[in-house]
Amino acid sequence: MTRSNRTNFAPADDVGRFRAGLPTILPSLAERDFDRVVVCWYNDTPSGDFVIDYHPDLESVPGKCRKCAFKFLPVLGKYVAQTFERTLPSGLQQRWRFRMEHKDCEDTFHGDGSRGGPARREFTQQEKALL
């Protein structure tokens, strides 16, 4: 499977919900075919905080919320730079750290109330195979 095929995936139920909402939100696009669909990798935490930290197992890989955080770059850019430079104030380091305490818990995230829609769910094994 090529990389472009792997990234052209979103769960069918999510695509269906998106399609159902188009007539209300963007009626002129409601009947058009999708060129491709992709999952937006959103780093949610139980506290609703950003993750701006180095990966705990990979020293040289800093991490932050992906595509959706791009819109926050004017506000968060200096903090991301401070993370790279290892000069981020300790209070923010603590708040935005890569947390591992929930790693083996069943489901510790119930949402921070800022987004509507269906409850969080894990990908099925079949969906994981498409990633």
Residue, then its C-alpha position, 0 to 999 in steps of 0.5 A: m500500500t502506498r503512503s498516499n493510499r494510507t493517508n486517504f482514510a477516514p472512518a465510514d461513520d465519520v464520512g457519513r456524518f460529514r456528508a449529512g451536514l454538508p447540505t446545511i453548512l455548504p449546500s453547493l458542495a453537498e452532492r459533489d464527490f470527495d476527492r479524498v478523505v483523511v483523519c485529522w490527527y488531533n492530540d486531545t488530552p484528559s485536561g484539554d491542554f496542548v501537547i508541546d513537548y519532546h517525545p518521551d522515547l525519542e530525544s530529538v523529536p519534539g511533538k505538538c498537536r498537528k494540523c489543527a494547531f497550525k492556526f494557533l502558530p501566531v500565539l503558540g509559536k514562541y512557546v514551540a520555539q522555547t520548547f526546541e531551545r529548552t527554555l520554556p518556563s517550568g509551569l508551561q513545561q509541566r502543563w504541556r508535557f507529554r503525559m504517560e500516566h494514562k498510558d495503560c488506562e482504559d478510557t480516561f478521556h471524556g472530552d473537555g467540552s469544547r467540541g460537539g459531536p459523537a463520543r471519542r472511540e478507538f479505531t477498529q482493527q480493520e480501520k487501524a490496518l488502513l492507517 
